[in-house]
Amino acid sequence: MARIPDDYLDLFDRRTFAHVATIDPDGAPHVTPVWIDFDHDSHQILVNTERHRRKTRNVERHPKIGISMLDPDDPYRRLAVTGTVTEITAKGARKHIDRLSQRYFDKPFEEEQITSERVLFFVSPDRVY
């Protein structure tokens, strides 16, 4: 497992948007913007989404994933990661989306925005750029 450099971990504590690339059934890339987080205990990237979303279906079938993000204050400072989704879990996902919403919008996530079960992807970095 590759490691995120310590001097880039601040990107996960700020209002940094990431783009997540998964692989569609026909082999085409599927890219979506997401809020992003980091689990310091496991040194894995966290992506919070919903069970019915295409990216979830894609990683259930093919767990390889790409993530890129730009520093919100300096777009020339970037982090890109390719990795493997090692776990998809609903455990703690609802509480986690509230924490992310507090970071990005200073308020809890609105319940009516949830259309299916919230899930967390745990992404183990294979390469860090």
C-alpha positions as CSV (number, residue, x, y, z in Angstrom):
1,M,0.0,0.0,0.0
2,A,1.3,3.4,-0.9
3,R,1.0,6.3,1.6
4,I,-0.4,9.8,1.2
5,P,2.5,12.2,2.1
6,D,2.0,13.9,5.4
7,D,2.2,17.3,3.8
8,Y,-0.9,16.5,1.7
9,L,-3.1,15.3,4.5
10,D,-4.5,18.8,5.0
11,L,-6.4,18.4,1.8
12,F,-8.7,15.9,3.6
13,D,-9.5,18.3,6.4
14,R,-10.6,21.2,4.2
15,R,-13.4,21.8,1.6
16,T,-11.5,19.9,-1.0
17,F,-13.5,18.4,-3.8
18,A,-12.3,15.2,-5.4
19,H,-13.1,13.5,-8.7
20,V,-13.5,9.7,-8.4
21,A,-13.1,7.5,-11.4
22,T,-14.6,4.0,-11.5
23,I,-15.0,1.5,-14.4
24,D,-18.3,1.0,-16.1
25,P,-19.4,-2.5,-17.2
26,D,-18.3,-1.7,-20.8
27,G,-14.8,-0.6,-19.6
28,A,-15.4,3.1,-20.0
29,P,-14.4,5.4,-17.1
30,H,-17.1,7.0,-15.0
31,V,-16.0,10.1,-13.2
32,T,-18.0,12.0,-10.5
33,P,-17.1,14.9,-8.1
34,V,-17.3,13.9,-4.4
35,W,-16.6,15.2,-0.9
36,I,-13.5,13.4,0.3
37,D,-12.1,12.3,3.7
38,F,-9.3,10.3,5.2
39,D,-9.1,7.6,7.9
40,H,-5.9,8.2,9.8
41,D,-6.1,4.9,11.6
42,S,-6.2,2.7,8.5
43,H,-4.5,5.3,6.2
44,Q,-7.3,4.9,3.7
45,I,-9.3,7.4,1.7
46,L,-13.0,7.6,2.5
47,V,-15.7,8.2,-0.1
48,N,-19.3,8.6,1.1
49,T,-22.0,7.8,-1.4
50,E,-25.3,6.0,-1.8
51,R,-25.9,2.3,-2.4
52,H,-27.8,2.9,-5.6
53,R,-25.3,5.1,-7.3
54,R,-23.4,4.0,-10.4
55,K,-20.0,4.3,-8.7
56,T,-21.1,1.9,-6.0
57,R,-22.3,-0.7,-8.5
58,N,-19.0,-0.2,-10.4
59,V,-16.7,-0.8,-7.5
60,E,-18.8,-3.8,-6.3
61,R,-17.9,-5.3,-9.7
62,H,-14.4,-3.9,-10.2
63,P,-12.8,-2.4,-7.0
64,K,-10.1,-0.4,-8.8
65,I,-10.6,3.4,-8.4
66,G,-8.9,6.7,-9.3
67,I,-9.1,9.8,-7.2
68,S,-7.8,13.3,-8.0
69,M,-8.1,16.5,-6.1
70,L,-6.8,20.1,-6.3
71,D,-5.9,22.3,-3.3
72,P,-8.9,24.7,-3.1
73,D,-6.4,27.6,-2.5
74,D,-3.7,26.6,-5.0
75,P,-5.0,24.6,-8.0
76,Y,-1.4,23.8,-9.0
77,R,-1.0,21.7,-5.8
78,R,-2.7,18.5,-6.5
79,L,-3.0,14.9,-5.3
80,A,-3.9,11.9,-7.5
81,V,-4.3,8.4,-6.2
82,T,-5.1,5.0,-7.8
83,G,-6.2,2.4,-5.5
84,T,-8.5,-0.4,-4.5
85,V,-11.8,-0.3,-2.6
86,T,-11.1,-2.7,0.2
87,E,-14.5,-2.3,2.0
88,I,-17.9,-0.9,1.2
89,T,-19.9,-0.5,4.4
90,A,-23.1,1.2,5.6
91,K,-21.7,1.1,9.2
92,G,-21.2,4.7,10.3
93,A,-21.9,6.1,6.8
94,R,-24.9,8.2,7.9
95,K,-23.0,9.8,10.7
96,H,-20.0,10.3,8.5
97,I,-22.0,12.2,5.8
98,D,-23.2,14.6,8.6
99,R,-19.5,15.3,9.5
100,L,-18.7,15.9,5.9
101,S,-21.7,18.2,5.5
102,Q,-20.5,20.2,8.5
103,R,-17.1,20.6,6.9
104,Y,-18.5,21.6,3.4
105,F,-21.6,23.5,4.4
106,D,-21.5,24.1,8.2
107,K,-24.7,22.2,8.7
108,P,-25.9,18.6,9.0
109,F,-26.7,16.7,5.8
110,E,-30.4,17.1,4.9
111,E,-32.3,13.9,5.3
112,E,-34.5,14.5,2.2
113,Q,-31.3,14.4,0.1
114,I,-30.8,10.7,0.9
115,T,-32.6,8.5,-1.6
116,S,-31.0,5.2,-0.6
117,E,-28.7,3.7,2.0
118,R,-25.5,5.7,2.6
119,V,-22.3,3.7,2.2
120,L,-18.6,4.4,2.8
121,F,-15.8,3.2,0.5
122,F,-12.5,2.5,2.1
123,V,-9.8,3.1,-0.5
124,S,-6.3,1.7,-0.1
125,P,-3.8,3.7,-2.2
126,D,-1.8,1.6,-4.6
127,R,0.0,4.6,-6.2
128,V,0.1,8.3,-5.1
129,Y,1.0,11.1,-7.6
